[in-house]
Amino acid sequence: MRTLLSKKIDNSLAFKTQLLAWAQQFDEVVFLDSNNYNQKYSSYDCVLAVEAFTSIKTDYLNAFVDLQQYQQLTKDWLFGYLTYDVKNDIEDLQSNNFDGLGFPDLFFFQPKKLFFLKGNVLEIQYLRMCDDEIERDYEAIINVTPTSINHPSFAIKQRISKENYLSKVESMLEHIHRGDIYEANFCMEFFAENATIDPLDIYQKLISISLPPFATYFKNKHHYLLCASPERYIRKEDSKVISQPIKGTAKRFSDLVLDEQAKKALANNPKERSENIMIVDLVRNDLSRTAMKGSVDVEELCAIYSFEQVHQMISTIVSQVESTISPVEILRTTFPMGSMTGAPKISAMKIIETLEETKRGLYSGTVGYFTPNGDFDFNVVIRSIVYNAQNQYLSFSVGSAITSQAIPEQEYEECFIKAKAMFEVLK
């Protein structure tokens, strides 16, 4: 079905830049980059998928049924996303808040052209209908001269004022003290209207600041995602399923002593640990719905990982699944990811909807891929800029987990720590 070819790359970093610049000519682009972050679970350093041969685009209604049919029919590489609002297909939930971006709830495509980079080896996979273009395309890629033309000039506005944010967190705490929920992820949006940007330039600046392991550049015609995510939602390798929720954040310091103190303080912070452990329990429960009996295990609990901007507390939960379990069913029974919802999950999502003022859309959804044999890997869309070039609406959202120990002022400050990189590249 596909023609495979390997090439040796002299300068992988420069080649990635050329590869993504070359990809801008296509309507459909997914570029996934680990930024050489040392991950236990990783197949490639970067992946590029371009030019749809087939695709599926739908709203949330029957989204998982439609996706499963598409995945089983194609039995090929599929790249795309599920927005947070696909939750409405799983439970009796709604998404009625303001939406300035207008992304379809779900979009996946079967790419004609694929590139996989691991170390200095590039594997090219083209559908046979266009495999005569491989050498010509490769020559074009290595001769690309990337350019930077972006000069953004627009006002970034805050959807929820500080006063309103603090009041909403107090309302969330009332729900927690009443026993409606134990924890919920509460988010707020920053946005710009009449915004004209060069998405590629902004993406490259965002990634250079953060160097995240789950970076994504996504394009579907006029819809763009510029994602600097540090978080994996879920991955499947043969019969093994891996989920790695993040809960717990501390800012980095240039002073090594202060930075190490911040790291240790995060590791020993009882509020941050309780946040993380609550979500670990939720993920264990989600994974158990498709797991072989007794196979759900916590490989790593509350480990501290350091990134360019922040330290994060990450846990790793794994399970084993029978070969008869469809990959889409594993997504359906774990979506949306616990780190972006709360516990109990359904109650948290209902409360989130009443207190937030923006439809989340692709933010806190997921981007990733299916392999031809039914494996998959998906990130969590956070630390991201989402852009509709047609209506010139730009958006980025940030959030934090609210528990009984939450102090509204500190949660507000945490949001701005997470938003720092986005503000910096959009100055």
Disulfide bonds with the S-S distance in Angstrom:
none
